[in-house]
Amino acid sequence: MTWGWVVVGTLAQLMLGLFLFMLVVFSASSMDGVGKLARVHSKILALSLFGLPATCVVSAGMLIHLYRTGGGPSSWWWHAVPLAAAAVYFVYAISLGKRIEALREKEAGSRNSTGKGK
């Protein structure tokens, strides 16, 4: 590992952390504002707000630590940790969004059939 690539990788991880923070802010606020989420989903979204960027900071810190202690080429795999966490969040957010949309359609259908929606 050379110092130049460690610096580039660390900066890339920190920029990814900022991007993930913004992504979670907008996606969680659009899902959490519907009022139909269980408390556990609200807590997962709130933890993801700081948890996903934290994986980037931890990954960057581990890369710097491994560089200073003489880590080998396998230490570059630490770059994959935030990407795996982001993939898990994407799957969770997409499935939760589909569940919310199904609840909205079910609610709209029941309003239209009872005549209360007019």
Phi and psi in degrees as a GROMACS rama.xvg file:
@    title "Ramachandran Plot"
@    xaxis  label "Phi"
@    yaxis  label "Psi"
@TYPE xy
-98.9789  153.8  THR-2
-61.7279  -37.2119  TRP-3
-60.7058  -44.7045  GLY-4
-71.6924  -29.266  TRP-5
-66.4516  -41.6578  VAL-6
-65.3558  -44.9429  VAL-7
-62.2903  -44.3649  VAL-8
-64.6115  -38.8157  GLY-9
-65.6182  -44.4131  THR-10
-63.5379  -39.1288  LEU-11
-64.8836  -39.3743  ALA-12
-65.0417  -40.5057  GLN-13
-68.3134  -37.9486  LEU-14
-66.7794  -38.8243  MET-15
-62.7782  -37.6695  LEU-16
-61.58  -42.1647  GLY-17
-65.216  -41.1669  LEU-18
-63.6597  -43.9472  PHE-19
-65.3346  -36.2525  LEU-20
-61.4983  -47.0523  PHE-21
-64.331  -39.8821  MET-22
-61.8709  -44.9509  LEU-23
-69.6799  -36.7068  VAL-24
-58.2208  -50.5819  VAL-25
-72.3781  -40.8247  PHE-26
-71.5754  -39.9141  SER-27
-70.2117  -37.3686  ALA-28
-69.5128  -30.7694  SER-29
-73.9824  -28.6862  SER-30
-90.0302  -33.6109  MET-31
-78.4639  -18.4562  ASP-32
-81.2314  -2.5797  GLY-33
-80.5534  -17.9865  VAL-34
78.4395  5.83227  GLY-35
-108.519  4.62582  LYS-36
-83.1059  142.591  LEU-37
-70.8878  160.31  ALA-38
-60.3246  -35.6669  ARG-39
-65.2182  -37.4977  VAL-40
-68.2063  -39.0411  HIS-41
-63.1009  -38.7589  SER-42
-69.5516  -39.0347  LYS-43
-63.3325  -43.3099  ILE-44
-64.8007  -40.1315  LEU-45
-66.6349  -40.1039  ALA-46
-68.5472  -33.1739  LEU-47
-66.8732  -26.1586  SER-48
-58.0455  -40.8414  LEU-49
-107.309  -19.2949  PHE-50
-70.5699  -42.7312  GLY-51
-65.5607  -47.9016  LEU-52
-63.2061  -30.4789  PRO-53
-64.7253  -33.3386  ALA-54
-64.1385  -33.1164  THR-55
-68.8534  -41.7866  CYS-56
-66.1711  -42.8018  VAL-57
-63.3787  -41.7105  VAL-58
-62.9578  -44.5786  SER-59
-63.9271  -41.0841  ALA-60
-63.3663  -40.2762  GLY-61
-65.6582  -38.1295  MET-62
-63.052  -42.5045  LEU-63
-65.4594  -43.5339  ILE-64
-61.2199  -45.7281  HIS-65
-66.7288  -32.9274  LEU-66
-64.6464  -43.9726  TYR-67
-69.7215  -26.5558  ARG-68
-98.4429  4.61511  THR-69
86.6709  36.1536  GLY-70
-65.3405  151.302  GLY-71
-90.5632  -168.07  GLY-72
-63.6173  -23.9354  PRO-73
-69.9264  -15.3074  SER-74
-70.9964  -13.3973  SER-75
-68.3426  -15.8318  TRP-76
-65.7496  -13.9749  TRP-77
-63.9113  -21.1488  TRP-78
-65.8522  -22.3452  HIS-79
-81.2431  -17.0474  ALA-80
-62.0423  -50.4185  VAL-81
-65.6335  -31.8719  PRO-82
-68.0439  -39.0073  LEU-83
-66.8563  -40.2113  ALA-84
-64.8158  -39.2224  ALA-85
-66.001  -37.8346  ALA-86
-64.5293  -41.0705  ALA-87
-63.1331  -41.6859  VAL-88
-65.1241  -40.8578  TYR-89
-60.0914  -45.5218  PHE-90
-61.5945  -44.9295  VAL-91
-63.9717  -46.559  TYR-92
-66.1653  -39.5233  ALA-93
-66.6885  -43.4602  ILE-94
-67.2094  -37.4167  SER-95
-67.778  -38.8052  LEU-96
-62.4247  -39.2127  GLY-97
-66.5316  -38.4072  LYS-98
-65.3241  -40.3274  ARG-99
-65.5609  -42.3409  ILE-100
-62.768  -39.8357  GLU-101
-64.0205  -39.1856  ALA-102
-64.7006  -39.254  LEU-103
-64.6496  -43.1523  ARG-104
-65.8595  -39.6117  GLU-105
-64.8428  -41.597  LYS-106
-66.9152  -40.8123  GLU-107
-67.193  -36.8347  ALA-108
-67.0831  -38.8321  GLY-109
-72.3626  -31.6701  SER-110
-68.8773  -39.3731  ARG-111
-70.0163  -32.9692  ASN-112
-77.3623  -24.0306  SER-113
-94.5967  -12.672  THR-114
85.344  4.18243  GLY-115
-79.176  -17.1797  LYS-116
-82.0543  -2.77856  GLY-117
